[in-house]
Each structure stands twice: as structure tokens, then as C-alpha cells.
Amino acid sequence: MRATPVQAVDAALTAQGRTWLAAAAARAAAEPAALAADFAAAGRACGRGPLAAPGWEGWTVDEAVRAVLLAAAPAPAVADLYARGDRAERRAVLRALPYLELGAGAVAPLLEDALRTNDTALVAAALGPAATALDAAAWRQGVLKCVFLGVPLSAVAGLDERADAELARMLLDFAHERVAAGRDVPADVLPLLRRHPDLLAASPIHAEAGSPEPRRAEAARRVLAQLG
């Protein structure tokens, strides 16, 4: 695993911010009940700008600070912090999960809740490294949710390893719906479809290329050309 959040965030903090974080982490370790207040205050105390550290692209300073606080607490009440948090705090919880010693039984419900929303930031965070806690069916639905919401599939951790024929079938159904509406299929879906030429050969998209509706036929021809 890459560097821990505390290593990544240190250079991004002012001296005042480092002092605050050290004190807040000590409070979290000694008095877990203090965590909620400090968790909410992290952005005000340390800043909310992008975290400029290699390998942490897309993170913000307050997210990394919150991950440090969660890791410092002996038994962080992540479900409570997630439930009570605003959008930024919830995303921080989701992103911090891989750095906490929690079982899949504690992690999966949080990810599943995020995937029930239409918040692209939460959906993307739920399909980060913590998504190993999701079973195959929930993970596939999460990937499909990304496609529907326009979340780039580059946000999905372990996509190449976990993508299977069932996911390809689901994405082909989605692609057919797009074609039937005369719309293009997102480009990042296509590599996953190319892995399964047998499914592609049986897809009704081929028949759509002969549709009497011009937009529908053109959409089908475009995606078939892109699929090779």
C-alpha cells in the first residue's frame, strides 16, 4: 500500500495545522468520544485544498486529516460519523476505510449506502480500494451505477481484475439501451466489452444497425465500429 495518510498530509499542513492534527490525533487515541467534534472541524483547522502528494491525486487535505484521526482512534465509530456527516465527511470516511482495521461486515454497509445515492463523489469513493469488501453482485451494481452517473471507470479500484462476463452482460444491456435511444456508449465501457466476443456476437446491437430509425442505426454502427 502507498504511504499512510499521515505521511501524505504532513507536508501540506502549516505549522498550526500540524499542531492541531497532533493534538486531535492524541485526543482520538485517548478519548474516542472526542473524535466526532475534531472530525467535523478538520476542514476548518487544516484546510480543504487538494492534497499535493504523489499517489494521492483526487484527495483533499481535510480528507487525509480525517483519515489520520480515524486511524488514531482505537475503535472509530465509522458508521455514526458517516451517518451524521455532511458530503465531505462521508467521502472522507469512505476513503479512509482501507487504512482502518475493520472487517467486511463493518465496511460493506457503508459502501452499499453510498452506492444507493446519486452523489458521484460518494459513488466514486465507494468503489475505491475499500470495495474489496463488496460481494461480486454489489460490486457489479456499483460499476453499473458509475456508468449511469457518468463517473469515469478509472475511479473503480481493481476493475481489470474483478470485471467478469456477468458485468460485461450488464454493460451490453446498458449499451443496447443507449443505442436504442440514439446515444453513444461511454468510451471506458468498450474495453470491458471487447473481452467477451461471444457476448458481443449475440448482442442485439448488431440488429440495431439496420434500424429504420436513422439515429438508432447510426448509434449502433458507431459503437460496433468502436468495438471492432
Summary of the structure (lengths in Angstrom):
residues: 228
radius of gyration: 21.2
end to end distance: 36.8
largest distance: 70.6
contacts: 713
relative contact order: 0.08
helix: 71%
strand: 1%
